[in-house]
């Protein structure tokens, strides 16, 4: 017998939601009316929580833009959300939006309804919606949120793109080296054994590596897996995250990309929150959680403590030695003039371009380095295996 999920209103006006097994939808409605309940909606389901798919950033951006447009056009909140639920192509987002509709109908604010779905709507998103509802400018805030998320998504993709390229090249190089050591080198080894000649040192080293990999391949892969697991466990600890994040910021070239992207994310997030009416203390706390780097997070939380103590944001940021002097100076000017949100947005726009330039520089540097690396390693192995052949040719002559 199928299971139906229903929402009904009691005699005193309270909404009730539950599941019921019945032959069909009409039977559910008849049963609810016998209980003197006013039917709001009845949906057929499995009676069990379905495992929904992932809600991507692009889905949330489209949802936010459409929600903003409908509110700006004068549609009531519940009607706008109901339309969004019906037209959403993502099943997970559609189900989430229906739950939000139910909560809003029950008397919750939109922000409170969104807060129940942290996997879809971040704390930053919820706080900005709450500020928009309190100020009566929800449509404006939603539009600002959509723009913010689009720019933040572009920034994340740029940084990931910079890291993917060398990772792919190194994977190809490791595969090529493994194929040479396991399949090609043993052929040369058998040939040299049949001739019974003294092998040069480079050739003996390569043959030794080939023998080790063929014999102890399980130890190589096991050790790599263990090292990865231990590194992940260490990074999950507070001290480990701080150490690794600090090393990442200090790394040549890549550290510059990470630092500039962190500055861009911090300034855009805080500027968007403050401009949307979120208090600066709440804004700094939310921004710290979305920093993505422990060193940056600690610097932001120190700034929050400084503000709470009646001081400025700029001093603790300068002390962290993460933020460039220009950023510190512009934030200080923004604090003094009362236009901190605008100043932060200008810094974010500037550093978006800086990230572009840093990523281009990283890729331009990595390409020749990878070519040289592949040439030295693979070419060196090939030359090492041909050295005995040259000796054999000279001996024949």
C-alpha positions in Angstrom: 0.0 0.0 0.0 1.5 3.4 -1.0 2.4 6.0 1.7 1.3 9.6 1.5 2.8 12.7 3.2 0.2 15.2 4.1 0.0 18.7 5.6 -3.3 19.7 7.3 -4.6 22.5 9.5 -6.2 21.7 12.8 -9.4 23.5 14.2 -7.3 26.0 16.1 -5.3 26.9 13.0 -2.1 24.9 13.6 -0.4 23.1 10.8 0.3 19.3 11.1 2.5 17.2 8.9 2.7 13.4 8.9 2.6 10.3 6.7 -0.3 7.9 6.2 -0.7 4.6 4.3 -3.8 4.5 2.0 -5.0 3.0 -1.2 -5.1 6.4 -3.0 -5.0 10.1 -2.4 -8.8 10.5 -2.0 -8.7 8.0 0.8 -6.1 10.1 2.6 -8.3 13.3 2.2 -11.4 11.5 3.4 -9.5 10.1 6.5 -8.2 13.6 7.4 -11.7 15.2 7.0 -13.1 12.6 9.4 -10.5 13.9 11.9 -11.8 17.4 11.4 -8.6 18.5 9.7 -8.4 21.0 6.8 -6.2 19.5 4.0 -3.5 21.7 2.8 -1.6 19.3 0.6 -1.1 15.6 0.0 2.0 14.1 -1.7 2.6 10.5 -2.5 6.0 9.2 -1.2 7.8 6.1 0.0 7.4 6.8 3.7 11.1 6.7 4.0 13.6 9.5 3.6 15.0 9.4 0.1 18.6 9.9 -0.5 18.7 13.1 -2.5 21.4 14.3 -4.8 23.7 17.2 -4.3 22.6 20.8 -4.5 25.3 22.6 -6.5 26.3 26.3 -6.3 24.8 27.0 -9.7 21.4 25.6 -8.5 21.5 28.0 -5.5 22.4 31.0 -7.6 19.5 30.4 -10.1 17.2 29.8 -7.1 18.3 33.1 -5.5 18.0 35.1 -8.7 14.5 33.8 -9.5 13.4 34.3 -5.9 14.6 37.9 -5.9 12.8 38.6 -9.2 9.5 37.2 -8.0 9.6 39.1 -4.7 10.5 42.3 -6.6 7.5 41.7 -8.8 5.2 41.7 -5.8 4.5 37.9 -5.5 3.9 36.7 -1.9 6.7 34.7 -0.3 4.9 31.4 -0.1 3.7 31.6 -3.7 7.2 32.5 -4.9 8.7 29.6 -3.1 6.0 27.2 -4.3 6.7 28.2 -7.9 10.4 27.7 -7.3 9.7 24.2 -5.9 7.6 23.3 -9.0 10.1 24.4 -11.6 13.3 23.3 -10.0 15.2 20.7 -12.1 17.2 19.4 -9.2 15.2 16.9 -7.1 17.2 17.7 -3.9 16.5 21.4 -4.2 12.9 20.8 -5.1 12.4 18.7 -2.0 14.2 21.2 0.1 12.2 24.1 -1.2 8.9 22.3 -0.4 10.1 21.9 3.2 10.8 25.6 3.3 7.3 26.4 1.9 5.8 24.3 4.7 7.9 26.0 7.4 7.0 29.5 6.1 3.3 28.5 6.0 3.7 27.4 9.6 4.8 30.9 10.6 8.6 30.7 10.4 10.6 33.4 8.8 12.4 32.6 5.5 15.7 32.7 7.3 14.6 30.3 10.0 13.3 27.9 7.3 16.6 28.1 5.4 18.6 27.5 8.5 17.2 24.0 8.8 19.0 23.1 5.5 22.7 23.9 6.2 23.9 21.7 3.3 22.1 23.9 0.8 22.2 27.3 2.5 25.3 28.5 4.3 25.3 30.5 7.5 26.3 33.6 5.4 23.3 33.1 3.2 20.9 32.7 6.1 22.2 35.7 8.0 21.9 37.9 4.9 18.3 36.7 4.3 17.5 37.5 7.9 19.0 41.0 7.5 17.0 41.5 4.3 13.7 40.4 6.0 14.3 42.7 9.0 15.1 45.7 6.7 12.3 44.9 4.2 14.8 44.7 1.3 14.8 40.9 0.8 14.7 41.2 -3.0 17.8 43.5 -3.0 19.7 41.2 -0.6 18.9 38.1 -2.7 20.2 39.8 -5.8 23.3 40.8 -4.0 23.7 37.3 -2.7 23.5 35.8 -6.2 26.2 38.2 -7.5 28.4 37.4 -4.5 28.0 33.6 -5.0 28.8 33.8 -8.7 32.0 35.8 -8.1 33.0 33.5 -5.3 32.4 30.4 -7.4 34.6 31.9 -10.2 37.3 32.6 -7.7 37.2 29.0 -6.3 37.3 27.5 -9.9 40.4 29.7 -10.7 42.3 28.4 -7.7 41.3 24.8 -8.3 42.2 25.1 -12.0 45.7 26.3 -10.9 46.1 23.2 -8.7 44.6 20.7 -11.1 47.1 21.3 -14.0 50.3 20.3 -12.1 48.4 17.4 -10.4 47.4 16.0 -13.8 51.0 16.4 -15.2 52.5 14.6 -12.2 50.0 11.8 -12.5 50.9 11.3 -16.1 54.6 11.4 -15.2 54.1 8.8 -12.4 52.2 6.5 -14.8 54.9 6.8 -17.5 57.7 6.1 -15.0 55.8 3.1 -13.6 55.2 1.6 -17.1 58.9 2.0 -17.9 60.1 0.4 -14.7 57.7 -2.5 -14.7 57.5 -3.4 -18.4 60.3 -1.8 -20.4 63.4 -2.0 -18.1 63.1 -5.8 -17.5 63.4 -6.4 -21.3 66.7 -4.5 -21.3 67.8 -6.4 -18.1 67.2 -9.8 -19.7 69.2 -8.7 -22.8 72.1 -7.4 -20.7 72.1 -10.7 -18.6 72.5 -12.8 -21.7 75.5 -10.7 -22.9 77.1 -10.8 -19.5 78.8 -7.4 -19.5 79.6 -5.0 -16.7 76.8 -2.4 -16.3 77.4 1.3 -15.7 76.2 2.7 -12.3 73.1 4.6 -13.8 71.9 1.4 -15.5 72.3 -0.6 -12.2 70.3 2.1 -10.3 67.5 2.0 -12.8 67.4 -1.8 -12.9 67.4 -1.8 -9.0 64.4 0.5 -9.0 62.6 -1.7 -11.5 63.3 -4.8 -9.3 62.2 -3.0 -6.2 58.9 -1.7 -7.7 58.0 -5.2 -9.2 58.8 -6.9 -5.9 57.5 -4.5 -3.4 54.8 -2.7 -5.3 52.3 -3.4 -2.5 54.6 -1.6 0.0 54.9 1.4 -2.3 51.1 1.8 -2.7 50.5 0.9 0.9 53.0 3.4 2.1 51.6 6.1 -0.1 48.1 5.4 1.1 49.2 5.4 4.7 51.1 8.7 4.3 47.9 10.2 2.7 45.7 9.0 5.6 48.1 10.2 8.2 48.4 13.6 6.5 44.6 13.9 6.4 44.3 12.9 10.1 47.0 15.5 11.0 45.3 18.2 9.0 42.0 17.5 10.8 43.7 18.5 14.1 43.8 22.2 15.1 47.6 22.3 15.3 48.0 20.4 12.1 45.6 22.6 10.1 47.5 25.7 11.4 50.9 24.3 10.4 49.9 23.1 6.9 47.8 26.2 6.1 50.8 28.4 7.1 53.1 26.4 5.0 50.7 26.6 2.0 50.7 30.4 2.3 54.5 30.5 2.4 54.9 28.2 -0.6 56.6 29.7 -3.6 54.2 31.0 -6.3 51.3 28.8 -5.1 51.3 30.6 -1.8 50.8 33.9 -3.6 47.8 32.6 -5.4 46.3 31.2 -2.1 47.0 34.5 -0.3 45.4 36.7 -2.9 42.4 34.4 -3.2 42.0 34.5 0.6 42.1 38.3 0.7 39.6 38.5 -2.1 37.2 36.0 -0.4 37.6 37.8 3.0 37.0 41.3 1.7 34.1 40.3 -0.6 32.3 38.2 2.1 32.7 40.8 4.8 31.8 43.7 2.5 28.6 41.9 1.3 27.5 41.1 4.8 28.1 44.6 6.2 26.4 46.2 3.1 23.4 43.9 3.7 22.9 45.1 7.3 24.6 42.3 9.2 26.5 43.6 12.3 30.2 43.8 11.9 30.8 41.4 14.8 28.5 38.8 13.2 30.0 39.5 9.8 33.5 38.9 11.0 32.5 35.6 12.7 30.7 34.3 9.6 33.6 35.4 7.4 36.1 33.6 9.6 34.2 30.4 9.2 34.3 30.7 5.4 38.0 31.8 5.2 39.2 28.3 4.2 42.6 28.9 5.9 43.3 28.6 9.6 45.9 31.4 9.6 43.3 33.8 7.9 40.6 32.6 10.3 42.7 33.3 13.4 43.5 36.8 12.1 39.8 37.6 11.4 38.8 36.3 14.9 41.5 38.5 16.5 40.0 41.4 14.5 36.6 40.6 15.9 37.9 40.5 19.5 39.6 43.9 18.7 36.3 45.4 17.6 34.5 44.0 20.6 37.1 45.7 22.8 36.5 49.1 21.1 39.6 49.0 18.8 39.9 48.8 15.0 39.9 45.9 12.6 43.1 46.9 10.8 45.6 46.4 13.7 45.1 42.6 14.2 45.1 42.1 10.4 48.4 43.9 10.2 49.8 41.8 13.0 49.0 38.5 11.2 51.4 39.5 8.3 49.0 37.8 5.9 47.3 40.8 4.5 49.3 43.2 2.2 49.9 46.8 3.5 47.6 48.2 0.8 44.7 46.1 2.1 45.3 47.2 5.7 45.5 50.9 4.7 42.3 50.7 2.6 40.4 48.9 5.5 41.7 51.6 7.9 40.5 54.4 5.6 37.1 52.6 5.3 36.7 52.4 9.0 37.5 56.1 9.5 35.2 57.3 6.7 32.3 55.0 7.5 32.4 53.4 4.1 33.9 50.1 5.0 31.6 47.9 2.9 32.3 49.9 -0.3 36.1 49.9 0.4 36.0 46.1 1.0 34.2 45.6 -2.3 36.8 47.7 -4.1 39.6 45.6 -2.6 37.8 42.4 -3.6 37.4 43.6 -7.2 41.1 44.5 -7.4 42.2 41.1 -5.9 40.0 39.2 -8.3 42.2 40.6 -11.1 45.3 39.8 -9.0 44.2 36.2 -8.6 43.8 36.0 -12.4 47.3 37.3 -12.9 48.8 35.1 -10.2 47.1 31.9 -11.7 48.4 32.8 -15.2 51.9 33.3 -13.7 51.7 30.0 -11.9 50.6 28.1 -15.0 53.3 29.8 -17.1 55.9 28.8 -14.6 54.7 25.2 -14.1 54.6 24.3 -17.8 58.4 24.5 -18.5 59.1 23.0 -15.0 57.0 20.0 -15.8 58.6 19.6 -19.2 62.1 19.7 -17.7 61.1 17.2 -15.0 59.6 14.7 -17.5 62.6 15.2 -19.7 65.2 14.6 -17.0 63.4 11.6 -15.3 62.1 9.7 -18.3 65.0 10.8 -20.6 67.5 9.9 -17.9 66.0 6.4 -17.6 66.2 5.8 -21.3 69.8 7.0 -21.5 70.8 4.8 -18.6 69.5 1.7 -20.4 71.3 2.6 -23.6 74.7 3.2 -22.0 75.6 -0.6 -22.0 74.5 -0.8 -25.6 77.0 2.0 -26.5 79.7 0.1 -24.5 78.9 -3.1 -26.5 79.2 -1.2 -29.8 82.5 0.3 -28.8 83.8 -3.2 -27.7 82.9 -4.7 -31.1 84.7 -1.9 -33.0 
